[in-house]
Amino acid sequence: MSKFFVEVGSANFETLLPLAKNGWKGIVVEPVLHLYEQCVEMFSSYDVEVVQAAISDYDGEIDFAVARDDNSWLTGCSHVIADNHLGYKLSDSLDRVGDFDNKIKVRCLTLDNLLKGVNKIDVMKVDTEGHENNIFNAYSFNVKPTLIKVEHKHVDDIILRKKLEANGYLVWTEKEDLYAVN
């Protein structure tokens, strides 16, 4: 049976590309059009579905701040700015003025709806710049990834940790990332 990964908030980074190159199947999610298009091209030779959407706690549309694309770490910092957002909004930071001038609406899905038809996940990576608690608070955990890696620097990681532990995960944190193993 083939291994399966899910990456939510991919930007155009090649984080899980090595898995695809080694025969893993997967789903990559990126809401920003030009980054989504780069992901489509990047994964075109592999059995990976690329989805243009944001993942949230409801299905529909959501307000989104698009980061200035300067081929730096900032490229991957676009994020939800809707009223339901539970985490820190980088676009609200005074030292980021001018970095997030483009505000758009994007399609959003719950993680459960994204994963319809998926019955096994070996690795899940979530990096949504502060929207992680929204995502996991709404997730049923009907499909439990074996390993989850979440950037936690823009959310209350204690809330996230408790949610994952309540669903049977062993959880530990590092400086910017949280790991959960089922």
C-alpha positions in Angstrom: 0.0 0.0 0.0 1.3 3.4 -1.0 2.2 6.0 1.6 0.1 9.2 1.8 0.8 12.8 2.8 -1.2 16.0 3.2 0.3 19.4 3.2 -1.9 22.4 4.2 -0.3 25.7 3.4 2.3 24.7 0.9 3.3 28.1 -0.6 5.8 27.1 -3.4 8.2 25.4 -1.0 9.3 21.9 -1.8 8.8 20.6 1.7 7.1 17.3 0.9 8.3 17.0 -2.7 10.9 14.3 -1.6 8.0 12.1 -0.5 6.3 12.4 -3.9 9.6 11.7 -5.6 9.7 8.5 -3.6 6.3 7.2 -4.7 4.1 8.7 -2.0 0.6 9.9 -3.0 -0.7 13.1 -1.5 -2.8 16.3 -1.3 -1.2 19.7 -1.4 -3.3 22.7 -0.5 -2.4 26.3 -1.4 -5.0 29.2 -1.7 -2.8 31.9 -3.4 -3.3 31.5 -7.2 0.3 32.0 -8.4 1.7 29.7 -5.7 -1.0 27.1 -6.4 0.0 27.2 -10.1 3.6 26.6 -9.1 2.6 23.7 -6.9 0.6 22.2 -9.8 3.7 22.4 -12.0 6.0 21.1 -9.2 3.8 18.0 -8.5 2.7 17.4 -12.1 4.8 14.3 -12.5 3.5 12.7 -9.3 0.3 11.2 -7.9 -0.4 14.3 -5.9 -3.6 16.4 -6.0 -3.1 20.1 -5.7 -6.1 22.0 -4.3 -6.6 25.7 -4.5 -8.3 26.6 -1.2 -7.7 27.6 2.4 -8.5 25.1 5.1 -10.7 26.5 7.9 -13.5 25.6 10.3 -16.2 26.0 7.7 -16.8 25.6 4.0 -17.3 28.7 1.8 -15.2 31.8 1.3 -12.8 33.5 3.7 -10.8 36.7 3.8 -7.1 36.3 3.1 -4.0 38.5 3.2 -1.5 37.8 0.4 2.1 38.3 1.2 4.3 40.3 -1.0 6.1 37.7 -3.2 9.8 38.6 -2.8 11.3 35.0 -3.0 12.0 35.0 0.7 10.4 33.5 3.8 7.7 36.1 3.4 6.3 34.3 0.3 4.9 31.6 2.5 3.2 34.0 5.0 -0.1 34.7 3.3 -2.9 34.0 5.8 -6.5 34.1 6.9 -7.6 37.5 8.2 -11.3 36.6 8.8 -13.0 37.5 12.0 -13.1 33.8 13.1 -9.3 33.6 13.0 -8.1 32.4 16.4 -4.3 33.1 16.0 -2.0 36.0 15.6 -2.3 37.8 12.2 1.2 38.7 10.9 -0.4 41.3 8.6 -1.4 43.3 11.8 2.2 43.6 12.9 3.5 47.2 12.7 6.8 46.0 11.3 5.1 44.2 8.4 3.4 47.4 6.9 3.3 47.0 3.1 4.0 43.2 3.2 0.3 42.3 3.0 -1.5 45.0 0.9 -3.3 42.5 -1.3 -6.5 41.3 0.5 -8.7 38.7 -1.3 -11.4 36.2 -0.7 -10.5 32.6 -1.3 -12.5 29.3 -1.2 -12.2 27.5 2.1 -12.9 24.0 3.2 -12.9 22.1 6.4 -10.2 19.5 6.8 -12.9 16.8 6.9 -14.2 17.9 3.5 -10.7 18.1 2.0 -10.1 14.5 3.1 -13.4 12.9 1.8 -12.4 9.6 0.4 -9.0 9.5 2.2 -8.8 6.6 4.6 -5.1 6.8 5.7 -2.6 9.6 6.2 1.0 8.8 7.1 2.3 12.4 7.3 0.3 15.7 7.6 2.0 19.1 7.6 0.0 22.2 8.5 1.5 25.7 8.2 -1.3 28.3 8.0 0.3 31.2 9.8 -2.0 31.2 12.8 -5.1 29.4 11.6 -4.1 26.0 12.9 -6.4 26.0 15.9 -9.4 26.8 13.7 -8.5 23.9 11.5 -8.0 21.3 14.2 -10.9 22.5 16.4 -13.3 21.7 13.5 -11.6 18.4 12.6 -13.3 15.1 13.4 -10.1 13.0 13.5 -12.1 10.3 11.6 -8.8 9.8 9.8 -5.9 10.1 12.2 -2.6 10.9 10.5 0.3 8.9 11.9 2.6 12.0 12.1 1.4 15.6 12.2 3.8 18.5 12.0 2.4 22.0 12.7 4.0 25.4 12.8 2.8 26.8 16.1 4.5 30.2 16.5 1.3 32.1 15.6 -1.2 30.2 17.7 -1.8 29.2 21.3 0.2 25.9 21.2 -1.2 24.8 24.5 -4.8 24.7 23.1 -3.5 22.9 20.0 -1.5 20.4 22.1 -4.6 19.6 24.3 -6.7 19.0 21.2 -4.2 16.6 19.7 -3.6 14.8 23.0 -7.4 14.4 23.5 -7.4 12.6 20.2 -4.7 10.1 21.2 -1.5 11.8 20.1 1.8 12.0 21.8 2.8 15.6 21.4 6.0 17.6 21.8 7.0 21.1 20.7 10.2 22.6 19.4 10.9 26.3 18.9 8.5 26.9 16.0 7.0 23.4 15.3 4.7 21.0 17.1 4.9 17.3 16.4 2.2 14.8 17.1 2.5 11.0 16.7 -0.5 8.6 16.8 
